[in-house]
Amino acid sequence: MNIDISKKVVVITGAAKGIGSVLAKRFAQEGAKLSLFDIDLKKQKATANSISKLGLKEPLTIKCDVSMEKQVKNAIDKTQCDT
């Protein structure tokens, strides 16, 4: 099944490394706008930079501990405002 995500915003948690980083790159290649959440902002920015080096739009990066409800709400609010 093919789904066009080119006009969608995708939020990825754990985006600094591993599966989250790989998913971020794949969704970026498909044209989605990305908002990356992770507690490790330095590694998360490295993921974002690697995406922009591919000639793709650099994602929004937000430091967020998803176990903290207020941080998640703030990150979602920022995503809605900035994408």
Protein Blocks (a to p, Z undefined) as FASTA:
>chain_A
ZZdfklcccddehklgcjllmmmmmmmmnopacddddfblmlmmmmmmmmmmnopacddd
ddddfkbmklmmmmmmmmmmmZZ
